[in-house]
Amino acid sequence: MWIKAPVRRGEELNQWIWDRAWHLAMAGATADSACKLLHGLVGHEARPGEIERAVRRAFVMARGKAGTVGTVPGGRPAPKWPDPDHAALVRVWQDHPAAVDDLVALSPAVAPAHPLDVLRELHRADDEDLLCLGIKPTGPFYTQTFATWEHWRRDLPQWEMCVPNLMRSAHGTTDEGNRSARCRENSCGKGGQRFLVVELDISADALVVAELGARPADVCAAVLIHKLGLQQVRMVVSSGGKSLHAWVPAGGRTQEQIEQFYRVWRRYAVDWRGSLPEQQFRLPQGFRADKAAVQRVVYWNMGGGI
């Protein structure tokens, strides 16, 4: 099987490892052989346990089997996620073409200009509530109180990433036994999982993008407006690249209901990794360095609370 040459650290290497692990799982490789192959390709660029962690999670999601590389503490078998229905995306675009500017026009209000103010209002947060932010996708990440983050206020508009939900503690332990400011163990503190993030990932959809001439971000806008429905959306963030991220109140859903939510929306190319409570997303009103673009809030509606 052909495998694209790896990028270097700082060039979305973690995403590259994940993608290759997923494709190896779908191609029928064993977890051990996938680890060996990826170690050979990535070499010293890989962090300790990074490849094993990506392979384990990719194989769990791709095959619906737990424990392919080690054991996930407290884990359970995860179902295979369906592939996107590109024909459905085409129908949405043909029936209801839209643009990112439409979201701006439909926004009931203007979001705060500073990332910390956006997240504080979304969560109705107190000074002692814990928030996890990252300088860039590859880290590092820090979990601190809102009061502590206030001391970093001047720097935060240049940061890129956040965990959408408040955290339980400043640190937790990863599946590999490492201390981390962002992991499953310390995710979802006050109020539990309050938000689900709907991220559409359609850059590889040649039919919509290439043949119909639609911009990926505009197709995302069409799906959010005409399929998901803005009445249940509190915020939409432009990634600074090809995608939009809609923040939707979780509404007290159980983990099974959250998985079902993403399974339904997967047909519209929504990234299922949004179901992971520790998953990172673009920081609203932050700055994406590789695109030199503000990750601006293009839709803001806090009228319904959380």
VENNORZI-V908936 format. One record per residue. N is the residue number from 1. PSI is psi as a letter, one per 40 degrees, with the letter a starting at -180 (999 if undefined). OMEGA is omega in whole degrees, -180 to 180 (* if undefined). Layout:
n=N psi=PSI omega=OMEGA
n=N psi=PSI omega=OMEGA
This chain:
n=1 psi=h omega=-180
n=2 psi=h omega=179
n=3 psi=h omega=179
n=4 psi=i omega=-180
n=5 psi=h omega=-177
n=6 psi=i omega=172
n=7 psi=i omega=-179
n=8 psi=i omega=177
n=9 psi=h omega=-176
n=10 psi=e omega=179
n=11 psi=f omega=179
n=12 psi=f omega=179
n=13 psi=d omega=-180
n=14 psi=d omega=178
n=15 psi=d omega=179
n=16 psi=d omega=179
n=17 psi=d omega=180
n=18 psi=d omega=-178
n=19 psi=d omega=-179
n=20 psi=d omega=178
n=21 psi=d omega=179
n=22 psi=d omega=-178
n=23 psi=d omega=177
n=24 psi=d omega=177
n=25 psi=d omega=-179
n=26 psi=d omega=180
n=27 psi=e omega=176
n=28 psi=e omega=178
n=29 psi=i omega=173
n=30 psi=i omega=-180
n=31 psi=d omega=-180
n=32 psi=d omega=-179
n=33 psi=d omega=178
n=34 psi=d omega=178
n=35 psi=d omega=-179
n=36 psi=d omega=-179
n=37 psi=d omega=-178
n=38 psi=d omega=175
n=39 psi=d omega=179
n=40 psi=d omega=-179
n=41 psi=d omega=-173
n=42 psi=d omega=178
n=43 psi=b omega=-173
n=44 psi=e omega=178
n=45 psi=d omega=-178
n=46 psi=i omega=174
n=47 psi=i omega=-180
n=48 psi=h omega=178
n=49 psi=e omega=-175
n=50 psi=d omega=-178
n=51 psi=d omega=180
n=52 psi=d omega=180
n=53 psi=d omega=180
n=54 psi=d omega=-180
n=55 psi=d omega=-178
n=56 psi=d omega=-177
n=57 psi=d omega=179
n=58 psi=d omega=-179
n=59 psi=d omega=177
n=60 psi=d omega=-177
n=61 psi=d omega=-176
n=62 psi=d omega=-173
n=63 psi=e omega=-179
n=64 psi=f omega=-180
n=65 psi=h omega=179
n=66 psi=i omega=171
n=67 psi=f omega=179
n=68 psi=d omega=173
n=69 psi=g omega=-176
n=70 psi=a omega=-178
n=71 psi=h omega=177
n=72 psi=h omega=-178
n=73 psi=h omega=179
n=74 psi=e omega=-175
n=75 psi=i omega=177
n=76 psi=i omega=-179
n=77 psi=h omega=179
n=78 psi=h omega=-179
n=79 psi=i omega=175
n=80 psi=h omega=180
n=81 psi=h omega=-180
n=82 psi=i omega=175
n=83 psi=i omega=177
n=84 psi=i omega=176
n=85 psi=g omega=-175
n=86 psi=d omega=176
n=87 psi=d omega=178
n=88 psi=d omega=177
n=89 psi=d omega=179
n=90 psi=d omega=-179
n=91 psi=d omega=178
n=92 psi=d omega=-177
n=93 psi=d omega=-180
n=94 psi=d omega=-178
n=95 psi=d omega=-174
n=96 psi=g omega=177
n=97 psi=i omega=-177
n=98 psi=i omega=179
n=99 psi=i omega=178
n=100 psi=d omega=180
n=101 psi=d omega=177
n=102 psi=d omega=177
n=103 psi=d omega=178
n=104 psi=d omega=-179
n=105 psi=d omega=-178
n=106 psi=e omega=-177
n=107 psi=h omega=-179
n=108 psi=d omega=-177
n=109 psi=i omega=178
n=110 psi=h omega=-178
n=111 psi=i omega=172
n=112 psi=i omega=-175
n=113 psi=d omega=-175
n=114 psi=h omega=-179
n=115 psi=d omega=-177
n=116 psi=d omega=179
n=117 psi=d omega=176
n=118 psi=d omega=-176
n=119 psi=d omega=177
n=120 psi=d omega=-180
n=121 psi=d omega=179
n=122 psi=d omega=-176
n=123 psi=e omega=-173
n=124 psi=f omega=-168
n=125 psi=i omega=171
n=126 psi=i omega=-179
n=127 psi=d omega=-175
n=128 psi=e omega=176
n=129 psi=i omega=-173
n=130 psi=h omega=-178
n=131 psi=h omega=-180
n=132 psi=h omega=179
n=133 psi=i omega=179
n=134 psi=i omega=-180
n=135 psi=d omega=-180
n=136 psi=i omega=-176
n=137 psi=d omega=-178
n=138 psi=e omega=177
n=139 psi=a omega=2
n=140 psi=i omega=176
n=141 psi=i omega=180
n=142 psi=h omega=173
n=143 psi=h omega=-177
n=144 psi=i omega=177
n=145 psi=i omega=176
n=146 psi=d omega=179
n=147 psi=d omega=178
n=148 psi=d omega=179
n=149 psi=d omega=179
n=150 psi=d omega=179
n=151 psi=e omega=180
n=152 psi=e omega=-169
n=153 psi=d omega=-176
n=154 psi=d omega=-176
n=155 psi=d omega=-169
n=156 psi=d omega=177
n=157 psi=e omega=177
n=158 psi=e omega=179
n=159 psi=i omega=-171
n=160 psi=d omega=-166
n=161 psi=i omega=174
n=162 psi=i omega=167
n=163 psi=h omega=-172
n=164 psi=d omega=-177
n=165 psi=i omega=177
n=166 psi=i omega=-175
n=167 psi=i omega=-178
n=168 psi=d omega=-179
n=169 psi=i omega=-176
n=170 psi=d omega=-180
n=171 psi=i omega=173
n=172 psi=a omega=-180
n=173 psi=h omega=-180
n=174 psi=i omega=178
n=175 psi=d omega=-179
n=176 psi=e omega=179
n=177 psi=e omega=-180
n=178 psi=i omega=176
n=179 psi=h omega=-176
n=180 psi=i omega=175
n=181 psi=e omega=-178
n=182 psi=g omega=178
n=183 psi=i omega=-177
n=184 psi=d omega=-173
n=185 psi=d omega=-176
n=186 psi=e omega=180
n=187 psi=i omega=174
n=188 psi=g omega=178
n=189 psi=b omega=-176
n=190 psi=h omega=178
n=191 psi=e omega=180
n=192 psi=a omega=-179
n=193 psi=g omega=-175
n=194 psi=d omega=-174
n=195 psi=i omega=168
n=196 psi=h omega=-180
n=197 psi=h omega=180
n=198 psi=h omega=180
n=199 psi=h omega=178
n=200 psi=h omega=-176
n=201 psi=g omega=-171
n=202 psi=e omega=-176
n=203 psi=d omega=-179
n=204 psi=e omega=-177
n=205 psi=g omega=-175
n=206 psi=d omega=-177
n=207 psi=d omega=-180
n=208 psi=d omega=-172
n=209 psi=d omega=-174
n=210 psi=d omega=-173
n=211 psi=d omega=-179
n=212 psi=e omega=176
n=213 psi=f omega=-178
n=214 psi=i omega=173
n=215 psi=h omega=-179
n=216 psi=d omega=-178
n=217 psi=d omega=179
n=218 psi=d omega=175
n=219 psi=d omega=176
n=220 psi=d omega=-180
n=221 psi=d omega=-180
n=222 psi=d omega=179
n=223 psi=d omega=-178
n=224 psi=d omega=-176
n=225 psi=d omega=-168
n=226 psi=e omega=178
n=227 psi=d omega=180
n=228 psi=d omega=-180
n=229 psi=h omega=-175
n=230 psi=e omega=-179
n=231 psi=d omega=179
n=232 psi=e omega=-177
n=233 psi=h omega=177
n=234 psi=d omega=-176
n=235 psi=i omega=170
n=236 psi=h omega=-178
n=237 psi=h omega=171
n=238 psi=h omega=-178
n=239 psi=e omega=-172
n=240 psi=e omega=179
n=241 psi=b omega=-173
n=242 psi=e omega=-169
n=243 psi=i omega=172
n=244 psi=i omega=180
n=245 psi=h omega=179
n=246 psi=h omega=178
n=247 psi=h omega=-175
n=248 psi=h omega=176
n=249 psi=h omega=-179
n=250 psi=d omega=174
n=251 psi=f omega=178
n=252 psi=e omega=179
n=253 psi=i omega=172
n=254 psi=i omega=179
n=255 psi=d omega=178
n=256 psi=d omega=179
n=257 psi=d omega=176
n=258 psi=d omega=178
n=259 psi=d omega=179
n=260 psi=d omega=177
n=261 psi=d omega=-179
n=262 psi=d omega=178
n=263 psi=d omega=178
n=264 psi=d omega=-175
n=265 psi=e omega=177
n=266 psi=d omega=-179
n=267 psi=d omega=177
n=268 psi=f omega=175
n=269 psi=f omega=174
n=270 psi=h omega=-177
n=271 psi=h omega=-178
n=272 psi=e omega=-179
n=273 psi=e omega=173
n=274 psi=e omega=178
n=275 psi=e omega=-179
n=276 psi=h omega=-174
n=277 psi=d omega=180
n=278 psi=e omega=-175
n=279 psi=h omega=178
n=280 psi=i omega=176
n=281 psi=i omega=-179
n=282 psi=h omega=-179
n=283 psi=h omega=179
n=284 psi=h omega=-178
n=285 psi=e omega=173
n=286 psi=a omega=-175
n=287 psi=h omega=179
n=288 psi=h omega=-171
n=289 psi=d omega=-175
n=290 psi=d omega=177
n=291 psi=e omega=-176
n=292 psi=f omega=-174
n=293 psi=i omega=174
n=294 psi=h omega=177
n=295 psi=g omega=-167
n=296 psi=i omega=174
n=297 psi=h omega=-176
n=298 psi=e omega=177
n=299 psi=h omega=-176
n=300 psi=h omega=-178
n=301 psi=g omega=179
n=302 psi=e omega=-178
n=303 psi=d omega=-178
n=304 psi=e omega=-177
n=305 psi=a omega=178
n=306 psi=999 omega=*
